[in-house]
Amino acid sequence: MTIDRPTMPTIFNSEKNSNVSGWRIINDGVMGGNSKGTFYLNEERVGVFKGTVSTKNNGGFTLLRNRISKIKTTEFKKVILNIKGDGKRYQFRLKSNKNDQHSFITYFETTEDWQQIEILLTEMTPNFRGQKLDLPNYNGAQIEEIGFLVGNKKNENFKLQIKSIILK
């Protein structure tokens, strides 16, 4: 099922989405690591992605992702993240097809204040397991998965609060 949303460009709004069961955590345990992440709505109805990244046992990342109904994105140029971080670097990810092995990614830095981070869709680069692929950047046609990854090659606690993800 394809959802055409030129008049409703919101991908996620924590104040309106009380059910966050579609969001999944993938920790580096899939490759022997010890990192742990969680995602929940707090009392203020804000999505909270938090946990601990550990580089022990070749680990070093945790990923939050949501497979969504297909959204046509040809009408839009940007993704706007309304987030509050912890001063750390995060990766925003999307897939145009949920069955693709690779994701399109970009990095953003956070502060401890609420921010609106604008990401140009066409600047998102194809990557697979941390390696940039020799493929074109995101073509802006559709999205079937979104996500956030933290993996800064060091042991650290993290906390990323997500109010909304909007297409513009």
C-alpha positions as CSV (number, residue, x, y, z in Angstrom):
1,M,0.0,0.0,0.0
2,T,1.4,3.4,-1.0
3,I,0.5,6.5,0.9
4,D,0.6,9.8,-1.0
5,R,1.2,12.5,1.6
6,P,1.8,15.9,-0.2
7,T,-0.6,17.5,2.3
8,M,0.4,15.4,5.3
9,P,4.2,15.4,5.3
10,T,4.6,14.1,8.9
11,I,6.4,10.7,9.1
12,F,6.4,10.7,12.9
13,N,4.9,12.9,15.6
14,S,5.3,11.6,19.1
15,E,2.5,13.7,20.4
16,K,0.0,12.0,18.0
17,N,1.6,8.5,17.9
18,S,0.8,6.9,21.2
19,N,1.8,3.5,19.8
20,V,5.5,3.1,19.2
21,S,5.4,-0.6,18.7
22,G,6.5,-0.3,15.1
23,W,9.9,1.0,16.2
24,R,12.6,-1.7,16.6
25,I,16.0,-1.7,18.3
26,I,18.9,-3.6,16.7
27,N,21.9,-3.8,18.9
28,D,25.4,-4.9,18.0
29,G,24.7,-8.2,19.7
30,V,23.9,-9.4,16.2
31,M,27.7,-9.5,15.8
32,G,28.7,-10.3,19.4
33,G,28.6,-6.8,20.9
34,N,27.2,-5.6,24.2
35,S,25.5,-2.3,23.3
36,K,21.9,-1.8,24.5
37,G,19.3,0.6,23.4
38,T,15.6,1.2,24.2
39,F,12.8,3.4,22.7
40,Y,9.7,4.6,24.5
41,L,7.4,7.6,25.0
42,N,8.1,9.6,28.1
43,E,5.6,11.5,30.3
44,E,5.8,14.5,28.0
45,R,4.9,12.2,25.0
46,V,8.3,12.5,23.4
47,G,10.0,9.5,21.8
48,V,13.2,8.6,23.7
49,F,16.0,6.6,22.2
50,K,18.6,5.9,24.9
51,G,21.1,3.4,26.1
52,T,24.7,2.4,26.2
53,V,27.2,1.8,23.4
54,S,30.0,-0.6,24.1
55,T,33.0,-1.4,21.9
56,K,33.6,-4.6,23.7
57,N,33.5,-7.8,21.6
58,N,33.8,-5.9,18.3
59,G,30.6,-4.0,19.1
60,G,29.9,-0.3,19.0
61,F,26.4,0.6,17.8
62,T,22.7,0.5,18.4
63,L,20.0,1.3,15.8
64,L,16.4,2.4,16.1
65,R,14.3,1.8,13.0
66,N,10.7,1.9,11.9
67,R,9.4,0.2,8.7
68,I,6.6,2.4,7.6
69,S,3.9,2.3,4.9
70,K,5.4,3.5,1.6
71,I,5.5,7.2,1.3
72,K,6.0,8.9,-2.1
73,T,8.6,11.7,-1.5
74,T,8.9,13.2,-5.0
75,E,7.1,16.4,-3.7
76,F,9.6,16.9,-1.0
77,K,13.3,18.0,-0.8
78,K,14.1,17.7,3.0
79,V,13.5,15.8,6.2
80,I,13.1,18.0,9.2
81,L,14.0,16.3,12.6
82,N,12.7,18.0,15.7
83,I,15.0,16.5,18.3
84,K,16.9,17.0,21.5
85,G,20.2,15.3,21.9
86,D,23.1,15.0,24.3
87,G,25.9,16.6,22.4
88,K,26.7,13.4,20.4
89,R,26.8,12.6,16.8
90,Y,24.0,10.4,15.3
91,Q,23.2,9.0,11.9
92,F,19.8,9.4,10.3
93,R,19.0,6.6,7.9
94,L,16.3,5.8,5.4
95,K,15.5,3.0,2.9
96,S,13.5,3.6,-0.2
97,N,12.7,-0.1,-0.2
98,K,12.5,-2.0,3.1
99,N,14.0,-5.1,1.4
100,D,17.1,-3.3,0.3
101,Q,20.3,-4.3,2.1
102,H,21.7,-0.8,2.0
103,S,20.4,2.4,3.7
104,F,20.8,6.0,2.7
105,I,22.5,7.9,5.5
106,T,23.7,11.3,6.8
107,Y,25.2,12.4,10.1
108,F,24.1,15.2,12.4
109,E,25.4,16.7,15.6
110,T,23.2,17.3,18.6
111,T,23.1,19.8,21.4
112,E,21.3,19.5,24.8
113,D,18.6,21.9,23.4
114,W,15.7,21.3,21.1
115,Q,16.8,21.5,17.5
116,Q,15.3,21.4,14.0
117,I,17.8,19.7,11.8
118,E,17.2,19.9,8.1
119,I,18.5,17.1,5.9
120,L,18.5,17.4,2.1
121,L,17.2,14.1,0.8
122,T,19.5,14.1,-2.3
123,E,22.6,14.4,0.0
124,M,21.9,11.1,1.7
125,T,24.5,8.6,0.6
126,P,24.2,4.8,0.2
127,N,25.9,2.7,2.8
128,F,26.0,-0.9,3.9
129,R,27.6,-2.0,7.2
130,G,29.5,1.3,7.6
131,Q,30.9,1.3,4.0
132,K,29.9,3.9,1.4
133,L,28.7,2.2,-1.7
134,D,29.4,3.1,-5.3
135,L,25.7,3.9,-6.0
136,P,23.9,7.1,-6.6
137,N,22.6,9.2,-3.7
138,Y,19.0,8.9,-2.6
139,N,16.7,9.6,-5.6
140,G,13.9,11.1,-3.6
141,A,11.1,8.8,-4.9
142,Q,9.9,6.9,-1.8
143,I,10.6,5.9,1.8
144,E,9.7,2.6,3.5
145,E,12.0,2.7,6.5
146,I,13.5,5.4,8.7
147,G,16.1,5.1,11.5
148,F,18.7,6.5,13.9
149,L,22.0,4.9,14.7
150,V,24.6,5.8,17.3
151,G,28.1,4.4,16.9
152,N,30.9,6.8,17.6
153,K,33.6,4.2,18.0
154,K,33.7,4.7,21.8
155,N,32.0,3.5,25.0
156,E,29.3,6.0,25.9
157,N,25.8,6.5,27.2
158,F,23.4,8.2,24.8
159,K,19.9,9.8,24.8
160,L,18.1,11.2,21.7
161,Q,14.6,12.7,22.1
162,I,12.4,12.7,19.0
163,K,9.3,14.9,18.7
164,S,8.8,14.7,15.0
165,I,10.1,13.7,11.6
166,I,8.6,15.8,8.8
167,L,9.0,16.0,5.0
168,K,9.3,19.5,3.5
